[in-house]
C-alpha cells in the first residue's frame, strides 16, 4: 500500500491512493485525504512544511487517482465513485497483475 501527494503537469495537486488488493474502504480513504488537503489549499501550510519546493500548486481541489489491480476492485467502488464525483474528481486506474514489477495500466 502506498499513498502519495503529488502535483500534476498543470500544477494541480493529485492524491494517489494505491492498493494491492480488494479493499472496501479504498475510496473512503482517498476521500479522507482529499478533505485533509482541501483544508490546506490557499494556506502556506504545504510550502512551510517543505512540500513542492519551487512550485506553487494551484488553489483548486486536488484530483484523486485510485490505482489497484484491475480485477480486484471491491464491487462497491464504482457505485461510491458516482456519489463523490461532483465534489472530488476521481479516476479509477486498473493495473496489470504484475504492477509491482512493471507498471502497466490496463483499464482507466
Secondary structure as GFF3:
##gff-version 3
##sequence-region A 1 108
A	DSSP	beta_strand	2	7	.	.	.	ID=ss1
A	DSSP	beta_strand	13	19	.	.	.	ID=ss2
A	DSSP	alpha_helix	26	40	.	.	.	ID=ss3
A	DSSP	alpha_helix	45	48	.	.	.	ID=ss4
A	DSSP	beta_strand	63	69	.	.	.	ID=ss5
A	DSSP	three_ten_helix	70	72	.	.	.	ID=ss6
A	DSSP	alpha_helix	76	84	.	.	.	ID=ss7
A	DSSP	beta_strand	90	95	.	.	.	ID=ss8
A	DSSP	beta_strand	105	107	.	.	.	ID=ss9
###
